[in-house]
Amino acid sequence: MTEADVIQHALKRPEAIEDYPFGPEARVFKVRAKMFGLISYCTWQHHNGVARLNLKCDPQEALMLRDVFDAVLPGYHMNKTHWNSVMLDGSIPSAEIERMIDRSYGLIIKGLRKPERHAMEVRWGKDVLFR
């Protein structure tokens, strides 16, 4: 999955926006002012120039994904329990990356205050928000 594909998929989510609070080199995806994804570029020796996508994740699932995919690492500059960094190096199937984006988005929605979450559920439907 390319960076352009990730951007397109993330911005299809209801009320998702793109922001640059950390400067032009870090593209952040938010819903209701809460971050659910961040794209930046690696400068690490083995991944130099590869796009890195940080996504929120359930702690148990985060560990499982790190075991299954070499390109999934603990979240760079994030809480390592709740965030993964996904290297967009072509080694992970696109459908799996889309699923990870959707799960990250859903976790952020679940963490909203009840009135905000309920308003989104009424407007968009749970099936759309938590797919």
C-alpha positions in Angstrom: 0.0 0.0 0.0 1.4 3.4 -1.0 1.4 6.5 1.1 -1.2 8.0 -1.3 -3.5 4.9 -0.7 -3.1 5.3 3.1 -4.1 9.0 2.9 -7.1 8.3 0.7 -8.3 5.5 2.9 -7.8 7.4 6.2 -9.6 10.5 4.9 -12.6 8.4 3.8 -13.5 7.8 7.4 -16.4 9.9 8.7 -15.2 13.4 9.9 -11.6 12.5 9.4 -9.3 15.4 8.7 -5.6 15.9 7.8 -3.5 18.2 10.0 0.2 19.2 10.4 0.6 20.0 14.1 4.2 18.8 14.2 5.3 20.5 11.0 5.1 19.7 7.3 7.0 16.4 7.6 4.4 14.7 9.8 0.9 14.3 8.3 -1.7 13.6 11.1 -5.1 12.1 10.7 -7.7 13.2 13.3 -11.3 12.7 14.1 -12.9 15.2 16.5 -9.4 16.7 17.3 -8.1 13.2 18.3 -5.2 11.6 16.4 -5.8 8.2 14.9 -2.8 8.1 12.5 0.4 9.8 11.6 2.6 9.4 8.5 6.3 10.4 8.6 9.5 9.2 7.0 12.1 7.0 8.6 15.7 8.0 8.9 16.8 4.6 10.4 19.5 2.7 8.7 17.3 -0.2 7.6 14.2 1.8 6.7 15.7 5.1 5.4 13.2 6.9 3.3 10.4 4.5 3.9 7.0 6.0 5.0 6.1 5.1 8.6 2.4 5.0 9.6 1.7 5.2 13.4 -1.7 3.7 14.4 -3.5 3.2 17.7 -4.0 -0.4 18.5 -5.4 -2.7 21.3 -2.4 -3.7 23.4 -2.9 -7.5 22.8 -3.4 -7.0 19.1 -0.4 -4.7 18.9 1.8 -7.5 20.2 0.3 -10.0 17.8 0.8 -7.8 14.8 4.4 -7.2 15.8 4.9 -11.0 15.9 3.2 -11.6 12.6 4.7 -8.8 10.5 8.4 -7.7 10.5 7.2 -4.3 9.3 5.1 -3.6 12.4 7.1 -2.1 15.2 6.4 -0.5 18.6 5.0 3.0 17.9 7.9 5.5 17.2 7.7 8.4 19.7 4.4 7.0 20.9 3.1 4.9 23.8 4.5 1.5 22.8 1.7 -0.3 24.5 -1.1 1.4 22.5 0.6 2.4 19.2 2.3 0.6 16.4 4.5 1.9 13.6 3.7 0.3 10.3 6.5 0.5 7.7 4.9 1.1 4.3 7.6 -1.0 2.5 5.1 -3.2 0.6 5.5 -6.3 2.8 2.0 -6.0 4.4 -1.1 -6.6 2.3 -3.1 -3.5 1.6 -6.3 -5.0 3.1 -4.5 -5.6 6.4 -3.2 -2.0 6.5 -6.8 -0.7 5.8 -8.0 -2.9 8.6 -5.4 -1.4 11.0 -6.4 2.1 10.0 -10.1 1.3 10.6 -9.4 -0.3 14.0 -7.3 2.8 15.0 -10.1 5.1 14.0 -12.7 3.0 15.8 -10.6 3.0 19.0 -10.4 6.8 18.9 -14.2 7.0 18.4 -14.8 4.6 21.4 -12.6 6.9 23.5 -14.6 10.0 22.8 -16.9 11.5 25.5 -20.2 9.8 25.4 -22.2 12.7 23.9 -19.7 13.1 21.1 -19.6 9.3 20.4 -23.4 9.0 20.5 -23.8 11.9 18.1 -21.4 10.3 15.6 -23.1 6.9 16.1 -26.5 8.5 15.3 -25.2 10.4 12.3 -23.1 7.7 10.7 -24.2 4.4 12.3 -22.1 2.0 14.3 -21.5 -0.2 11.3 -19.7 2.6 9.5 -17.7 3.8 12.5 -16.6 0.5 13.9 -16.0 -1.7 10.8 
